[in-house]
Amino acid sequence: METLGDDGIGIGSGGESDKERQEEAEQEAALLRDRLRLSVISMASSHAKTLGMTISEPVVACIADLAFKQAEQMGRDVELFAQHAGRKSVNMEDVILSAHRNEHLMGLLRDFAQELKGKEPCTERKRTKKALKNENKVQEPIEMLD
Amino acid sequence: MEENFDPDLIHAIFKLVWSRRNKKVEGNQGIDLEGGAGTSKKTRATTANASALKVSCELLRLFVAEAIQRAALIAEAEGIDIIEPTHLERVLPQLLLDF
């Protein structure tokens, strides 16, 4: 029985060059997934440390995979939003809109975007001030909608 | 958390997703007889500006942070100081709904 989760089944792509390209894309995806996993591992361990807890390996791996899937989904969403607005290029508003499911989250992103805009003239390399501000804001978990 | 994702990495992931979609759209256009003006927009590659990438990095960072914070709350409530998969399992549904 087919479900929505099945990907690529049904419509035949035909031709070997398509398969080669697909394999290349899969290899690239695997590489990106690994790079993301490394970032997540370091972020996760340092964040858990600030909370005074340790985080087990399978949990980190799971979060890394989820983050990759989130990134992919985000890419699809912002592309659709930009196209819908008749644009070829994704801008900040598209990204902020993609977070519409949680008001608080959207607010946080808007604030972040405002700060970025404010700093536009000078290129910021060490975002220490902004990172501190954001850290204060995300001290408690984002409120869950009822 | 001082660290954040590398915007180039996120950009690379986006480009992968966009090129995947682009190929599908091009494939469909071959089959689709109506073609023409309406579909020509979609075959141009999507791009993202630098600030959009930074906000995307921030969004993903928040995702990771939220996942850990919410799971940590569950672990703390059980009196354990190591975050286990069962803790993540408990928070996963709401986390995915929020993001």
gemmi code that builds the backbone of each chain (N, CA, C; Angstrom):
import gemmi

chains = {
    "A": [
        ("MET", (0.855, -1.209, 0.000), (0.000, 0.000, 0.000), (0.880, 1.244, 0.000)),
        ("GLU", (0.580, 2.144, -0.908), (1.389, 3.355, -1.022), (0.910, 4.412, -0.055)),
        ("THR", (1.856, 5.097, 0.556), (1.488, 6.228, 1.409), (2.186, 7.473, 0.874)),
        ("LEU", (1.858, 8.608, 1.486), (2.473, 9.860, 1.062), (3.963, 9.853, 1.341)),
        ("GLY", (4.382, 8.941, 2.240), (5.798, 8.912, 2.597), (6.659, 8.329, 1.502)),
        ("ASP", (6.063, 7.557, 0.571), (6.840, 6.965, -0.503), (7.289, 8.042, -1.474)),
        ("ASP", (8.600, 8.070, -1.733), (9.102, 9.138, -2.586), (9.660, 8.563, -3.875)),
        ("GLY", (9.259, 9.105, -5.011), (9.868, 8.689, -6.256), (9.294, 7.415, -6.834)),
        ("ILE", (8.322, 6.858, -6.165), (7.708, 5.643, -6.706), (6.599, 6.052, -7.658)),
        ("GLY", (6.480, 5.327, -8.754), (5.368, 5.640, -9.649), (5.883, 6.195, -10.963)),
        ("ILE", (6.188, 7.475, -10.993), (6.625, 8.101, -12.239), (8.063, 7.656, -12.531)),
        ("GLY", (8.256, 6.910, -13.593), (9.592, 6.455, -13.942), (10.419, 7.610, -14.475)),
        ("SER", (11.661, 7.715, -14.071), (12.488, 8.828, -14.546), (13.135, 8.487, -15.872)),
        ("GLY", (13.380, 7.203, -16.091), (13.861, 6.785, -17.405), (15.263, 7.245, -17.728)),
        ("GLY", (16.086, 6.398, -18.286), (17.427, 6.787, -18.707), (18.433, 6.646, -17.585)),
        ("GLU", (19.641, 6.231, -17.961), (20.631, 5.977, -16.914), (21.234, 7.265, -16.390)),
        ("SER", (21.291, 8.305, -17.222), (21.902, 9.543, -16.763), (21.128, 10.123, -15.588)),
        ("ASP", (19.808, 9.889, -15.584), (19.004, 10.364, -14.460), (19.408, 9.663, -13.182)),
        ("LYS", (19.626, 8.335, -13.321), (19.997, 7.577, -12.124), (21.343, 8.036, -11.602)),
        ("GLU", (22.271, 8.307, -12.532), (23.593, 8.769, -12.106), (23.473, 10.067, -11.342)),
        ("ARG", (22.658, 10.971, -11.921), (22.492, 12.265, -11.262), (21.874, 12.089, -9.890)),
        ("GLN", (20.924, 11.138, -9.826), (20.275, 10.887, -8.544), (21.288, 10.395, -7.521)),
        ("GLU", (22.191, 9.486, -7.975), (23.201, 8.973, -7.054), (24.127, 10.078, -6.590)),
        ("GLU", (24.502, 10.950, -7.544), (25.367, 12.064, -7.170), (24.705, 12.931, -6.132)),
        ("ALA", (23.416, 13.208, -6.374), (22.675, 14.055, -5.434), (22.611, 13.390, -4.073)),
        ("GLU", (22.436, 12.058, -4.081), (22.359, 11.360, -2.794), (23.681, 11.432, -2.060)),
        ("GLN", (24.786, 11.315, -2.839), (26.101, 11.398, -2.190), (26.313, 12.776, -1.593)),
        ("GLU", (25.888, 13.787, -2.378), (26.034, 15.156, -1.868), (25.216, 15.344, -0.607)),
        ("ALA", (23.997, 14.789, -0.630), (23.125, 14.903, 0.538), (23.779, 14.249, 1.748)),
        ("ALA", (24.398, 13.079, 1.521), (25.047, 12.378, 2.640), (26.179, 13.223, 3.211)),
        ("LEU", (26.940, 13.868, 2.309), (28.042, 14.721, 2.766), (27.523, 15.883, 3.612)),
        ("LEU", (26.463, 16.529, 3.108), (25.897, 17.662, 3.846), (25.323, 17.210, 5.178)),
        ("ARG", (24.699, 16.029, 5.151), (24.123, 15.519, 6.390), (25.230, 15.322, 7.436)),
        ("ASP", (26.386, 14.809, 6.991), (27.489, 14.601, 7.926), (28.007, 15.916, 8.475)),
        ("ARG", (28.163, 16.897, 7.579), (28.644, 18.196, 8.053), (27.683, 18.795, 9.061)),
        ("LEU", (26.395, 18.667, 8.773), (25.404, 19.203, 9.703), (25.471, 18.468, 11.032)),
        ("ARG", (25.658, 17.142, 10.935), (25.708, 16.359, 12.171), (26.846, 16.845, 13.060)),
        ("LEU", (28.005, 17.155, 12.444), (29.135, 17.641, 13.240), (28.776, 18.928, 13.962)),
        ("SER", (28.134, 19.857, 13.218), (27.726, 21.113, 13.857), (26.770, 20.853, 14.999)),
        ("VAL", (25.788, 19.973, 14.753), (24.784, 19.710, 15.779), (25.433, 19.093, 17.003)),
        ("ILE", (26.399, 18.181, 16.774), (27.058, 17.539, 17.914), (27.716, 18.578, 18.807)),
        ("SER", (28.428, 19.520, 18.184), (29.120, 20.498, 19.028), (28.130, 21.447, 19.697)),
        ("MET", (27.089, 21.855, 18.953), (26.087, 22.738, 19.551), (25.372, 22.038, 20.696)),
        ("ALA", (25.010, 20.776, 20.463), (24.229, 20.042, 21.448), (25.019, 19.838, 22.737)),
        ("SER", (26.291, 19.440, 22.614), (27.053, 19.182, 23.841), (27.263, 20.455, 24.633)),
        ("SER", (27.537, 21.568, 23.925), (27.755, 22.799, 24.689), (26.453, 23.286, 25.309)),
        ("HIS", (25.332, 23.145, 24.607), (24.063, 23.591, 25.158), (23.662, 22.744, 26.357)),
        ("ALA", (23.848, 21.419, 26.217), (23.508, 20.539, 27.337), (24.359, 20.890, 28.554)),
        ("LYS", (25.614, 21.249, 28.295), (26.501, 21.605, 29.403), (25.989, 22.831, 30.139)),
        ("THR", (25.526, 23.837, 29.360), (25.013, 25.038, 30.028), (23.778, 24.717, 30.864)),
        ("LEU", (23.065, 23.649, 30.480), (21.896, 23.255, 31.267), (22.295, 22.351, 32.422)),
        ("GLY", (23.576, 21.999, 32.466), (24.053, 21.128, 33.539), (23.686, 19.676, 33.323)),
        ("MET", (23.489, 19.301, 32.066), (23.128, 17.912, 31.789), (24.026, 17.349, 30.705)),
        ("THR", (24.054, 16.021, 30.614), (24.745, 15.400, 29.489), (23.700, 14.840, 28.538)),
        ("ILE", (24.117, 14.682, 27.304), (23.170, 14.246, 26.288), (23.699, 12.972, 25.643)),
        ("SER", (22.849, 11.967, 25.544), (23.323, 10.685, 25.039), (23.460, 10.720, 23.523)),
        ("GLU", (24.345, 9.877, 23.002), (24.663, 9.886, 21.569), (23.487, 9.700, 20.640)),
        ("PRO", (22.646, 8.679, 20.893), (21.516, 8.498, 19.973), (20.612, 9.716, 19.898)),
        ("VAL", (20.518, 10.453, 21.008), (19.663, 11.641, 20.994), (20.257, 12.698, 20.071)),
        ("VAL", (21.572, 12.880, 20.169), (22.235, 13.867, 19.311), (22.085, 13.480, 17.846)),
        ("ALA", (22.280, 12.187, 17.552), (22.157, 11.726, 16.166), (20.752, 11.980, 15.646)),
        ("CYS", (19.773, 11.702, 16.522), (18.378, 11.899, 16.119), (18.108, 13.372, 15.840)),
        ("ILE", (18.573, 14.245, 16.734), (18.354, 15.686, 16.539), (19.042, 16.158, 15.260)),
        ("ALA", (20.217, 15.608, 14.991), (20.941, 16.007, 13.780), (20.159, 15.624, 12.536)),
        ("ASP", (19.607, 14.397, 12.525), (18.811, 13.980, 11.368), (17.568, 14.839, 11.221)),
        ("LEU", (16.935, 15.118, 12.359), (15.748, 15.959, 12.321), (16.091, 17.350, 11.794)),
        ("ALA", (17.225, 17.880, 12.234), (17.629, 19.210, 11.784), (17.839, 19.219, 10.280)),
        ("PHE", (18.422, 18.128, 9.757), (18.616, 18.055, 8.314), (17.288, 18.065, 7.597)),
        ("LYS", (16.345, 17.260, 8.111), (15.026, 17.213, 7.486), (14.342, 18.569, 7.577)),
        ("GLN", (14.511, 19.239, 8.732), (13.945, 20.567, 8.885), (14.528, 21.524, 7.853)),
        ("ALA", (15.833, 21.428, 7.666), (16.493, 22.322, 6.715), (15.961, 22.079, 5.309)),
        ("GLU", (15.787, 20.808, 4.953), (15.249, 20.493, 3.637), (13.845, 21.053, 3.476)),
        ("GLN", (13.031, 20.832, 4.492), (11.647, 21.310, 4.445), (11.623, 22.827, 4.361)),
        ("MET", (12.510, 23.472, 5.125), (12.603, 24.919, 5.111), (12.946, 25.412, 3.713)),
        ("GLY", (13.888, 24.717, 3.067), (14.271, 25.095, 1.708), (13.076, 25.048, 0.782)),
        ("ARG", (12.299, 23.975, 0.881), (11.116, 23.852, 0.022), (10.116, 24.963, 0.323)),
        ("ASP", (9.876, 25.200, 1.617), (8.893, 26.215, 1.992), (9.281, 27.602, 1.480)),
        ("VAL", (10.522, 28.010, 1.741), (10.897, 29.374, 1.354), (10.932, 29.539, -0.155)),
        ("GLU", (11.253, 28.457, -0.852), (11.229, 28.553, -2.310), (9.812, 28.820, -2.786)),
        ("LEU", (8.861, 28.090, -2.199), (7.461, 28.281, -2.590), (6.986, 29.686, -2.262)),
        ("PHE", (7.360, 30.182, -1.078), (6.922, 31.521, -0.689), (7.487, 32.569, -1.635)),
        ("ALA", (8.768, 32.431, -1.960), (9.389, 33.419, -2.836), (8.745, 33.386, -4.220)),
        ("GLN", (8.521, 32.177, -4.709), (7.885, 32.062, -6.030), (6.490, 32.635, -6.013)),
        ("HIS", (5.784, 32.381, -4.901), (4.428, 32.874, -4.776), (4.412, 34.398, -4.824)),
        ("ALA", (5.469, 35.007, -4.275), (5.555, 36.464, -4.297), (6.107, 36.964, -5.621)),
        ("GLY", (6.358, 36.048, -6.551), (6.866, 36.435, -7.859), (8.344, 36.760, -7.858)),
        ("ARG", (9.063, 36.237, -6.861), (10.493, 36.516, -6.747), (11.296, 35.272, -7.071)),
        ("LYS", (12.527, 35.518, -7.503), (13.419, 34.398, -7.748), (14.303, 34.163, -6.533)),
        ("SER", (14.456, 35.216, -5.719), (15.388, 35.136, -4.607), (14.632, 35.133, -3.280)),
        ("VAL", (15.079, 34.243, -2.394), (14.462, 34.145, -1.073), (14.981, 35.254, -0.188)),
        ("ASN", (14.068, 35.934, 0.516), (14.539, 36.967, 1.445), (14.155, 36.607, 2.878)),
        ("MET", (14.473, 37.501, 3.806), (14.282, 37.210, 5.235), (12.821, 36.953, 5.561)),
        ("GLU", (11.939, 37.706, 4.925), (10.523, 37.571, 5.247), (10.012, 36.172, 4.925)),
        ("ASP", (10.541, 35.591, 3.835), (10.140, 34.229, 3.482), (10.502, 33.270, 4.607)),
        ("VAL", (11.706, 33.432, 5.125), (12.161, 32.537, 6.188), (11.311, 32.736, 7.439)),
        ("ILE", (11.047, 33.995, 7.761), (10.241, 34.275, 8.960), (8.852, 33.671, 8.808)),
        ("LEU", (8.275, 33.801, 7.609), (6.949, 33.241, 7.377), (6.920, 31.737, 7.557)),
        ("SER", (8.029, 31.079, 7.195), (8.033, 29.623, 7.282), (7.937, 29.146, 8.716)),
        ("ALA", (8.119, 30.067, 9.668), (8.021, 29.704, 11.083), (6.657, 30.052, 11.662)),
        ("HIS", (5.648, 30.209, 10.779), (4.362, 30.740, 11.232), (3.633, 29.845, 12.228)),
        ("ARG", (4.081, 28.583, 12.352), (3.336, 27.671, 13.229), (3.407, 28.029, 14.692)),
        ("ASN", (4.439, 28.783, 15.068), (4.551, 29.173, 16.472), (4.795, 30.670, 16.530)),
        ("GLU", (3.816, 31.383, 17.140), (3.897, 32.846, 17.158), (5.159, 33.340, 17.828)),
        ("HIS", (5.471, 32.698, 18.953), (6.636, 33.132, 19.721), (7.902, 32.994, 18.883)),
        ("LEU", (7.988, 31.849, 18.208), (9.153, 31.593, 17.364), (9.268, 32.647, 16.270)),
        ("MET", (8.111, 32.956, 15.660), (8.121, 33.950, 14.595), (8.599, 35.294, 15.140)),
        ("GLY", (8.140, 35.637, 16.352), (8.568, 36.891, 16.963), (10.069, 36.938, 17.177)),
        ("LEU", (10.618, 35.823, 17.669), (12.060, 35.756, 17.901), (12.825, 35.982, 16.605)),
        ("LEU", (12.346, 35.353, 15.546), (13.028, 35.496, 14.270), (12.927, 36.914, 13.739)),
        ("ARG", (11.751, 37.516, 13.932), (11.591, 38.890, 13.475), (12.566, 39.821, 14.189)),
        ("ASP", (12.698, 39.616, 15.507), (13.644, 40.437, 16.266), (15.057, 40.237, 15.742)),
        ("PHE", (15.408, 38.981, 15.516), (16.734, 38.670, 14.992), (16.951, 39.369, 13.667)),
        ("ALA", (15.920, 39.323, 12.808), (16.017, 39.953, 11.497), (16.171, 41.465, 11.626)),
        ("GLN", (15.430, 42.061, 12.578), (15.535, 43.494, 12.796), (16.949, 43.877, 13.172)),
        ("GLU", (17.532, 43.079, 14.075), (18.900, 43.368, 14.494), (19.865, 43.264, 13.327)),
        ("LEU", (19.641, 42.282, 12.484), (20.499, 42.124, 11.312), (20.404, 43.357, 10.425)),
        ("LYS", (19.146, 43.809, 10.231), (18.941, 44.979, 9.383), (19.656, 46.184, 9.964)),
        ("GLY", (19.559, 46.314, 11.292), (20.174, 47.450, 11.955), (21.676, 47.473, 11.773)),
        ("LYS", (22.269, 46.256, 11.661), (23.717, 46.184, 11.549), (24.186, 46.180, 10.109)),
        ("GLU", (23.256, 46.335, 9.184), (23.571, 46.184, 7.761), (24.829, 46.941, 7.296)),
        ("PRO", (24.957, 48.254, 7.595), (26.087, 49.022, 7.082), (27.444, 48.404, 7.407)),
        ("CYS", (27.656, 47.946, 8.673), (28.947, 47.360, 9.003), (28.842, 45.847, 8.974)),
        ("THR", (29.819, 45.180, 8.372), (29.768, 43.715, 8.339), (30.154, 43.177, 9.706)),
        ("GLU", (29.268, 42.342, 10.296), (29.565, 41.858, 11.636), (30.269, 40.511, 11.545)),
        ("ARG", (31.424, 40.389, 12.146), (32.116, 39.107, 12.140), (31.894, 38.365, 13.442)),
        ("LYS", (32.116, 39.071, 14.546), (31.819, 38.449, 15.832), (30.457, 38.954, 16.267)),
        ("ARG", (29.469, 38.018, 16.233), (28.135, 38.503, 16.570), (27.901, 38.379, 18.063)),
        ("THR", (28.854, 38.826, 18.845), (28.765, 38.574, 20.288), (27.566, 39.262, 20.916)),
        ("LYS", (27.361, 40.537, 20.605), (26.244, 41.250, 21.229), (24.934, 40.594, 20.887)),
        ("LYS", (24.783, 40.281, 19.609), (23.523, 39.694, 19.167), (23.338, 38.324, 19.780)),
        ("ALA", (24.420, 37.557, 19.849), (24.319, 36.207, 20.411), (23.898, 36.286, 21.867)),
        ("LEU", (24.433, 37.242, 22.593), (24.060, 37.404, 23.999), (22.584, 37.735, 24.124)),
        ("LYS", (22.152, 38.690, 23.295), (20.738, 39.100, 23.342), (19.844, 37.911, 23.093)),
        ("ASN", (20.198, 37.122, 22.074), (19.359, 35.976, 21.737), (19.387, 34.942, 22.833)),
        ("GLU", (20.564, 34.803, 23.459), (20.662, 33.806, 24.517), (19.714, 34.146, 25.660)),
        ("ASN", (19.637, 35.456, 25.984), (18.720, 35.843, 27.044), (17.291, 35.520, 26.662)),
        ("LYS", (16.978, 35.729, 25.383), (15.590, 35.533, 24.977), (15.209, 34.071, 24.995)),
        ("VAL", (16.116, 33.181, 24.611), (15.710, 31.776, 24.519), (16.063, 31.006, 25.776)),
        ("GLN", (16.160, 31.673, 26.890), (16.481, 30.995, 28.134), (15.420, 29.968, 28.484)),
        ("GLU", (14.140, 30.377, 28.357), (13.069, 29.395, 28.592), (12.622, 28.833, 27.265)),
        ("PRO", (12.090, 27.604, 27.301), (11.607, 27.037, 26.051), (10.491, 27.892, 25.478)),
        ("ILE", (10.344, 27.813, 24.194), (9.307, 28.575, 23.511), (7.951, 28.092, 24.002)),
        ("GLU", (7.049, 29.060, 24.247), (5.727, 28.673, 24.756), (4.997, 27.844, 23.726)),
        ("MET", (4.302, 26.855, 24.226), (3.567, 26.004, 23.313), (2.151, 26.523, 23.171)),
        ("LEU", (1.676, 26.528, 21.963), (0.312, 26.981, 21.731), (-0.644, 25.937, 22.267)),
        ("ASP", (-1.772, 26.400, 22.793), (-2.742, 25.426, 23.299), (-3.472, 24.789, 22.121)),
    ],
    "B": [
        ("MET", (24.000, 29.655, 23.946), (24.799, 29.034, 22.878), (25.403, 30.103, 21.994)),
        ("GLU", (26.736, 30.136, 21.950), (27.352, 31.175, 21.122), (27.431, 30.735, 19.679)),
        ("GLU", (27.526, 29.445, 19.483), (27.787, 29.000, 18.124), (26.513, 28.857, 17.311)),
        ("ASN", (26.699, 28.908, 16.021), (25.569, 28.794, 15.125), (25.988, 27.967, 13.918)),
        ("PHE", (25.019, 27.623, 13.097), (25.335, 26.869, 11.907), (26.065, 27.750, 10.905)),
        ("ASP", (26.798, 27.082, 10.030), (27.514, 27.786, 8.984), (26.526, 28.134, 7.866)),
        ("PRO", (26.368, 29.424, 7.543), (25.414, 29.808, 6.492), (25.695, 29.099, 5.168)),
        ("ASP", (26.979, 28.843, 4.886), (27.290, 28.165, 3.627), (26.735, 26.747, 3.610)),
        ("LEU", (26.789, 26.089, 4.766), (26.246, 24.729, 4.841), (24.748, 24.746, 4.569)),
        ("ILE", (24.055, 25.682, 5.218), (22.612, 25.785, 5.030), (22.305, 26.129, 3.574)),
        ("HIS", (23.123, 27.026, 3.016), (22.930, 27.395, 1.614), (23.085, 26.174, 0.716)),
        ("ALA", (24.080, 25.334, 1.029), (24.304, 24.144, 0.217), (23.110, 23.196, 0.306)),
        ("ILE", (22.553, 23.044, 1.496), (21.382, 22.180, 1.662), (20.204, 22.738, 0.867)),
        ("PHE", (20.009, 24.037, 0.946), (18.922, 24.663, 0.183), (19.108, 24.419, -1.307)),
        ("LYS", (20.341, 24.634, -1.787), (20.583, 24.476, -3.222), (20.285, 23.044, -3.651)),
        ("LEU", (20.642, 22.086, -2.789), (20.360, 20.689, -3.104), (18.855, 20.477, -3.263)),
        ("VAL", (18.093, 20.999, -2.311), (16.638, 20.851, -2.343), (16.062, 21.537, -3.573)),
        ("TRP", (16.558, 22.732, -3.879), (16.014, 23.479, -5.002), (16.329, 22.806, -6.331)),
        ("SER", (17.546, 22.260, -6.448), (17.889, 21.612, -7.715), (17.093, 20.328, -7.885)),
        ("ARG", (16.816, 19.658, -6.757), (15.983, 18.458, -6.818), (14.609, 18.803, -7.369)),
        ("ARG", (14.052, 19.886, -6.841), (12.715, 20.301, -7.258), (12.745, 20.767, -8.709)),
        ("ASN", (13.802, 21.483, -9.055), (13.944, 21.991, -10.412), (13.921, 20.856, -11.430)),
        ("LYS", (14.622, 19.759, -11.070), (14.677, 18.622, -11.998), (13.295, 18.020, -12.162)),
        ("LYS", (12.568, 17.938, -11.031), (11.224, 17.358, -11.106), (10.328, 18.211, -11.982)),
        ("VAL", (10.422, 19.537, -11.797), (9.569, 20.443, -12.562), (9.906, 20.350, -14.039)),
        ("GLU", (11.216, 20.277, -14.335), (11.616, 20.175, -15.746), (11.109, 18.885, -16.347)),
        ("GLY", (11.181, 17.805, -15.539), (10.688, 16.512, -16.008), (9.208, 16.580, -16.322)),
        ("ASN", (8.464, 17.233, -15.429), (7.025, 17.337, -15.654), (6.696, 18.174, -16.871)),
        ("GLN", (7.518, 19.192, -17.107), (7.233, 20.068, -18.255), (7.350, 19.308, -19.555)),
        ("GLY", (8.260, 18.300, -19.557), (8.393, 17.504, -20.768), (7.112, 16.754, -21.065)),
        ("ILE", (6.456, 16.291, -19.976), (5.228, 15.525, -20.153), (4.034, 16.449, -20.347)),
        ("ASP", (4.081, 17.583, -19.654), (2.948, 18.486, -19.653), (2.830, 19.193, -20.995)),
        ("LEU", (1.715, 19.013, -21.664), (1.550, 19.589, -22.995), (1.299, 21.079, -22.945)),
        ("GLU", (0.763, 21.548, -21.791), (0.372, 22.954, -21.770), (1.548, 23.910, -21.674)),
        ("GLY", (2.657, 23.456, -21.086), (3.902, 24.228, -21.034), (3.714, 25.735, -20.991)),
        ("GLY", (4.468, 26.438, -21.780), (4.214, 27.852, -22.065), (4.571, 28.834, -20.964)),
        ("ALA", (3.982, 29.997, -21.020), (4.359, 31.144, -20.185), (4.232, 30.844, -18.702)),
        ("GLY", (3.169, 30.135, -18.334), (2.935, 29.915, -16.908), (4.042, 29.154, -16.226)),
        ("THR", (4.592, 28.145, -16.909), (5.576, 27.306, -16.233), (7.003, 27.817, -16.392)),
        ("SER", (7.252, 28.761, -17.265), (8.640, 29.151, -17.516), (9.295, 29.758, -16.282)),
        ("LYS", (8.500, 30.385, -15.419), (9.082, 31.001, -14.216), (9.810, 29.968, -13.380)),
        ("LYS", (9.203, 28.753, -13.271), (9.695, 27.805, -12.290), (11.028, 27.184, -12.671)),
        ("THR", (11.444, 27.252, -13.930), (12.681, 26.577, -14.279), (13.909, 27.405, -13.926)),
        ("ARG", (13.728, 28.669, -13.546), (14.877, 29.456, -13.116), (15.269, 29.048, -11.705)),
        ("ALA", (16.602, 28.962, -11.475), (17.062, 28.485, -10.171), (16.758, 29.520, -9.093)),
        ("THR", (16.335, 29.004, -7.924), (16.076, 29.883, -6.800), (17.384, 30.251, -6.117)),
        ("THR", (17.448, 31.476, -5.607), (18.621, 31.902, -4.838), (18.142, 32.460, -3.506)),
        ("ALA", (19.090, 32.671, -2.606), (18.735, 33.249, -1.312), (19.719, 34.352, -0.983)),
        ("ASN", (19.223, 35.413, -0.316), (20.180, 36.449, 0.051), (20.810, 36.142, 1.407)),
        ("ALA", (21.902, 36.864, 1.695), (22.737, 36.522, 2.849), (21.973, 36.593, 4.163)),
        ("SER", (21.129, 37.640, 4.301), (20.411, 37.751, 5.581), (19.386, 36.649, 5.739)),
        ("ALA", (18.793, 36.213, 4.611), (17.842, 35.103, 4.701), (18.550, 33.859, 5.211)),
        ("LEU", (19.783, 33.643, 4.741), (20.543, 32.486, 5.213), (20.836, 32.596, 6.692)),
        ("LYS", (21.159, 33.811, 7.146), (21.472, 33.969, 8.572), (20.242, 33.674, 9.409)),
        ("VAL", (19.088, 34.153, 8.956), (17.858, 33.900, 9.714), (17.541, 32.402, 9.696)),
        ("SER", (17.831, 31.747, 8.568), (17.608, 30.302, 8.507), (18.501, 29.577, 9.495)),
        ("CYS", (19.756, 30.017, 9.586), (20.673, 29.408, 10.557), (20.117, 29.579, 11.961)),
        ("GLU", (19.586, 30.769, 12.217), (19.041, 31.046, 13.540), (17.862, 30.137, 13.824)),
        ("LEU", (17.018, 29.939, 12.803), (15.851, 29.088, 12.970), (16.266, 27.650, 13.299)),
        ("LEU", (17.262, 27.152, 12.586), (17.718, 25.794, 12.855), (18.383, 25.693, 14.221)),
        ("ARG", (19.109, 26.740, 14.590), (19.740, 26.747, 15.905), (18.673, 26.680, 16.981)),
        ("LEU", (17.597, 27.469, 16.798), (16.513, 27.451, 17.773), (15.882, 26.068, 17.849)),
        ("PHE", (15.777, 25.410, 16.693), (15.210, 24.066, 16.666), (16.021, 23.126, 17.551)),
        ("VAL", (17.344, 23.135, 17.335), (18.208, 22.252, 18.120), (18.134, 22.607, 19.601)),
        ("ALA", (18.177, 23.912, 19.884), (18.135, 24.350, 21.275), (16.827, 23.942, 21.941)),
        ("GLU", (15.700, 24.162, 21.240), (14.404, 23.777, 21.787), (14.330, 22.286, 22.072)),
        ("ALA", (14.813, 21.488, 21.095), (14.769, 20.036, 21.260), (15.493, 19.646, 22.539)),
        ("ILE", (16.684, 20.210, 22.719), (17.469, 19.851, 23.891), (16.822, 20.365, 25.163)),
        ("GLN", (16.348, 21.626, 25.137), (15.754, 22.185, 26.349), (14.521, 21.425, 26.781)),
        ("ARG", (13.646, 21.114, 25.812), (12.420, 20.419, 26.191), (12.722, 19.018, 26.684)),
        ("ALA", (13.641, 18.312, 26.011), (14.001, 16.966, 26.462), (14.659, 17.025, 27.833)),
        ("ALA", (15.474, 18.051, 28.045), (16.144, 18.200, 29.339), (15.135, 18.388, 30.465)),
        ("LEU", (14.038, 19.122, 30.171), (12.993, 19.322, 31.181), (12.415, 17.990, 31.629)),
        ("ILE", (12.150, 17.122, 30.634), (11.587, 15.809, 30.953), (12.577, 15.011, 31.796)),
        ("ALA", (13.845, 15.042, 31.386), (14.868, 14.277, 32.114), (14.979, 14.777, 33.546)),
        ("GLU", (14.960, 16.128, 33.664), (15.055, 16.716, 35.010), (13.897, 16.292, 35.878)),
        ("ALA", (12.705, 16.257, 35.266), (11.511, 15.875, 36.031), (11.626, 14.455, 36.545)),
        ("GLU", (12.376, 13.630, 35.783), (12.555, 12.252, 36.253), (13.735, 12.133, 37.203)),
        ("GLY", (14.435, 13.236, 37.415), (15.571, 13.214, 38.321), (16.832, 12.626, 37.720)),
        ("ILE", (16.879, 12.537, 36.400), (18.067, 12.008, 35.729), (18.823, 13.181, 35.102)),
        ("ASP", (20.156, 13.085, 35.056), (20.884, 14.207, 34.468), (21.493, 13.872, 33.115)),
        ("ILE", (21.026, 12.795, 32.514), (21.469, 12.502, 31.159), (20.238, 12.364, 30.264)),
        ("ILE", (20.273, 13.055, 29.139), (19.116, 13.084, 28.255), (19.105, 11.820, 27.408)),
        ("GLU", (18.033, 11.041, 27.565), (17.921, 9.755, 26.879), (16.913, 9.838, 25.738)),
        ("PRO", (16.955, 8.857, 24.828), (15.996, 8.877, 23.711), (14.538, 8.936, 24.149)),
        ("THR", (14.216, 8.291, 25.255), (12.810, 8.319, 25.687), (12.371, 9.738, 26.016)),
        ("HIS", (13.311, 10.560, 26.520), (12.962, 11.953, 26.822), (12.661, 12.709, 25.541)),
        ("LEU", (13.506, 12.482, 24.539), (13.292, 13.156, 23.262), (11.974, 12.709, 22.637)),
        ("GLU", (11.673, 11.403, 22.794), (10.429, 10.873, 22.234), (9.226, 11.621, 22.768)),
        ("ARG", (9.256, 11.930, 24.071), (8.097, 12.564, 24.691), (7.848, 13.958, 24.132)),
        ("VAL", (8.949, 14.671, 23.804), (8.749, 16.053, 23.369), (8.627, 16.186, 21.869)),
        ("LEU", (8.944, 15.111, 21.147), (9.014, 15.193, 19.689), (7.729, 15.662, 19.005)),
        ("PRO", (6.546, 15.096, 19.339), (5.341, 15.520, 18.607), (5.116, 17.023, 18.675)),
        ("GLN", (5.139, 17.592, 19.879), (4.874, 19.022, 19.992), (5.984, 19.837, 19.338)),
        ("LEU", (7.215, 19.355, 19.460), (8.328, 20.074, 18.839), (8.123, 20.185, 17.338)),
        ("LEU", (7.755, 19.058, 16.730), (7.595, 19.079, 15.273), (6.381, 19.904, 14.860)),
        ("LEU", (5.362, 19.950, 15.726), (4.212, 20.782, 15.406), (4.567, 22.259, 15.499)),
        ("ASP", (5.455, 22.598, 16.424), (5.813, 23.998, 16.608), (6.748, 24.520, 15.535)),
        ("PHE", (7.493, 23.605, 14.925), (8.451, 24.070, 13.918), (7.979, 23.707, 12.523)),
    ],
}
model = gemmi.Model(1)
for chain_id, residues in chains.items():
    chain = gemmi.Chain(chain_id)
    for i, (resn, *xyz) in enumerate(residues, 1):
        res = gemmi.Residue()
        res.name, res.seqid = resn, gemmi.SeqId(i, " ")
        for name, pos in zip(("N", "CA", "C"), xyz):
            atom = gemmi.Atom()
            atom.name, atom.element = name, gemmi.Element(name[0])
            atom.pos, atom.b_iso = gemmi.Position(*pos), 0.0
            res.add_atom(atom)
        chain.add_residue(res)
    model.add_chain(chain)
structure = gemmi.Structure()
structure.add_model(model)
structure.setup_entities()
